[in-house]
Amino acid sequence: MRVSMTAALLAALALSACGAEQTAESGENAEPAQAIPVEVATASREDIYSTYSGTAAVEALEEATVIAKVGGEIREILVEEGDEVRAGQVLARLDGDRLRLTKSQAEANLQKLQRDYQRNLDLKDRSLISAGDFDKIQYEMDALEASFKLASLELSYTEIRAPINGIVAQRLVKTGNTIEMNSALFEITSLDPLVTYLHVPEREYRRMSSGMPAALQIDALGGDRFEASIARISPVVDPSTGTFKITIEVSDASRRLKPGMFARIAIVSDMHAAALQIPRSALVNDVDEAAVFVVDGDTASRRLVRTGFSANGKVEILDGLQGDENIVVVGQAGLREGSRVQVINADDQARTVAASERDAHEPG
């Protein structure tokens, strides 16, 4: 019985040793982990801007509806839609026949009373007329002078004039129409400057100031950009929306920009010169930290970074990189600390680095 137990124990030890040898042999022959293909890039140094973006419609700073101050028949229209006009320019003329007669009558009455006044002035000097009668004549003459001026003013209203500089946006009447007082005749729109009104969250208030540069991108004009600036900032915050109003002015000598066009607005609030930047796609963001993968040889290591401004697909690096590292920009989603990698754009990256070094050593 004891002999059989000893034999069984020896057999078990032999099997255990054989398994250990197979395990050791398999460990020695195991292939290393497959390298993950990635693309890399190096950081660059460029100026980077902090911008606030929004959308709004382009509007005219000044608009005016030309109103008839007297009634009458329109005898002549001197401008058409699209014409540029100056303040005070005659746009149309009314008949004015009745008002001319009224003016002539008031002028005749005034001239008659002025002659009577001169005669009574001589009588007053000789004390042949009472002071009360003379004052009555003077009062009547003042009243007739006012009537004559009023008739002259109303006659001048038969020439319809532009109240502001601008463009005739709309003509609302035709020659031969008989209009009444307060009828709308034209719409005048000023195109210089044009404005947009942007409502900005209150957290941005301390970053905004009058004179800051801005840019308008107009979809209707193929994405063309127009330089602008902040003209005014409202001193109050709307408590119902938590926003304040910014007025942005833009001038367009080409006159391609029109009121009513949709604009994408970018306001430049700050700038960092020669900032260290990497592609935004290189960032691996966790809840409370940002990181990148840096390639050294054929190994990738995770490195924490502190970021700043972000613009045009790039992000500013304030801390964590020196600037000469190879940063993984494609393929980092599958990486872990110490992962083996294969840089598939190594030749392109080498040429880029060589060109950068050559440019840095060439005299400006």
Buried (B, 14 or more C-beta within 10 A) or exposed (E): EEEEEEEEEEEEEEEEEEEEEEEEEEEEEEEEEEBBEBBBBBBBEBEBBBBBEBEBEBBBBBBBEBBBBBBBBBBEBEBEEEBEBEEEBEBBBBBBEBBEEBBEEBBEBBEEBEEEBEEBEEEBEEEEBEEEEBEEBBEBBEEBBEBBEEBBEBBBBBBBBBBBBBBBBEBEBEEEBEBEEEBEBBBBBBBBBBBBBBBBEEEBBEEBEEEBBBBBBBEBBEEBEBEBBBBEBBEEBEEEEEBBBBBBBBEBEEEEBBBEBBBBBBBBBEEBEEBBBBBBBBBBEEEEEBBBBBBEEEBBBBBEBEBBBBBEEBBBBBEBBEEEBBBBBBBBEEBEEEBBBEBBBEEEBEEBEEEEEEEEEEEE
